[in-house]
Amino acid sequence: MANTQDIENLAAKIGEVVYIDVAKWHLYLNDAKLHTVVAEKVYPLLEDNSLSEDGVSSILQSIPIKLGGGTTELALDKLLPMQCKVDLLELLEEYQKDM
């Protein structure tokens, strides 16, 4: 079972690498305060050795992001460039190896 420190360590790594792309502006997940949410949701995949592209994609699709003061909502998956998704998966694979 993950402790708070494990989640925070993973969240810090995610927050420095993964960003939302809006009109070519990069908002890193740590600045958007989304890195911990992502870490909490993906950590069970790491613990269960069930990490997969589909699993991570499902998690990203399940995280709603409110835009325009809440008038619009998009899944986090829709706001991440493909390279960020690839980088996230690689980061998670490396993190899992070190567990």
C-alpha positions as CSV (number, residue, x, y, z in Angstrom):
1,M,0.0,0.0,0.0
2,A,1.3,3.4,-1.0
3,N,2.2,5.8,1.8
4,T,1.8,9.6,1.4
5,Q,5.6,10.0,0.7
6,D,5.4,7.5,-2.2
7,I,2.5,9.4,-3.8
8,E,4.2,12.8,-3.3
9,N,7.4,11.5,-4.9
10,L,5.6,10.2,-7.9
11,A,3.4,13.4,-8.1
12,A,6.6,15.5,-8.1
13,K,8.0,13.6,-11.0
14,I,4.8,13.7,-12.9
15,G,4.3,17.5,-12.3
16,E,7.7,18.3,-13.7
17,V,7.3,16.3,-16.9
18,V,3.6,16.4,-17.9
19,Y,1.8,19.5,-19.1
20,I,-1.5,20.7,-20.5
21,D,-1.2,22.4,-23.9
22,V,-3.5,25.3,-24.4
23,A,-2.9,27.4,-27.5
24,K,0.8,26.4,-27.4
25,W,1.1,27.4,-23.8
26,H,2.4,24.7,-21.5
27,L,0.8,24.4,-18.1
28,Y,2.7,21.8,-16.1
29,L,0.6,19.6,-13.9
30,N,2.3,20.8,-10.7
31,D,1.4,24.4,-11.6
32,A,-2.2,23.3,-12.4
33,K,-2.3,21.4,-9.1
34,L,-3.2,18.2,-10.9
35,H,0.0,16.1,-10.4
36,T,-1.2,14.6,-7.1
37,V,-4.6,13.6,-8.5
38,V,-2.8,11.8,-11.4
39,A,-0.3,10.2,-9.0
40,E,-3.0,8.9,-6.7
41,K,-5.0,7.4,-9.5
42,V,-2.0,5.7,-11.3
43,Y,-0.2,4.4,-8.3
44,P,-2.4,1.3,-7.9
45,L,-1.4,0.3,-11.4
46,L,2.2,0.4,-10.3
47,E,1.5,-1.6,-7.2
48,D,-0.5,-4.2,-9.0
49,N,2.0,-4.5,-11.9
50,S,-0.9,-3.7,-14.2
51,L,0.6,-0.7,-15.8
52,S,-0.5,-0.3,-19.4
53,E,-1.1,2.4,-22.0
54,D,-4.8,1.6,-21.9
55,G,-4.9,1.8,-18.1
56,V,-3.2,5.2,-18.0
57,S,-5.3,6.5,-20.9
58,S,-8.5,5.4,-19.0
59,I,-7.3,7.2,-15.9
60,L,-6.5,10.4,-17.8
61,Q,-10.0,10.2,-19.4
62,S,-11.6,9.9,-16.0
63,I,-10.1,13.2,-14.6
64,P,-12.4,16.1,-15.5
65,I,-10.8,19.5,-16.0
66,K,-13.1,22.6,-15.7
67,L,-12.4,25.4,-18.2
68,G,-13.9,28.8,-18.5
69,G,-14.9,29.1,-14.9
70,G,-16.6,25.8,-15.0
71,T,-18.7,26.4,-18.2
72,T,-16.9,23.7,-20.0
73,E,-15.3,20.4,-18.9
74,L,-12.8,18.3,-20.7
75,A,-11.1,15.1,-19.8
76,L,-7.4,15.6,-18.9
77,D,-6.6,13.1,-21.7
78,K,-7.9,15.7,-24.3
79,L,-5.6,18.4,-23.0
80,L,-2.3,16.5,-23.0
81,P,-0.2,16.4,-26.2
82,M,0.7,12.9,-27.4
83,Q,4.4,13.4,-26.4
84,C,3.3,14.1,-22.8
85,K,1.3,10.8,-22.7
86,V,4.4,9.0,-24.0
87,D,6.6,10.7,-21.4
88,L,4.1,9.9,-18.6
89,L,4.1,6.2,-19.5
90,E,7.9,6.1,-19.7
91,L,8.1,7.9,-16.3
92,L,5.7,5.4,-14.8
93,E,7.6,2.5,-16.2
94,E,10.9,3.8,-14.7
95,Y,9.3,4.6,-11.4
96,Q,7.8,1.0,-11.2
97,K,11.3,-0.5,-11.9
98,D,12.7,1.4,-8.9
99,M,9.9,0.3,-6.5
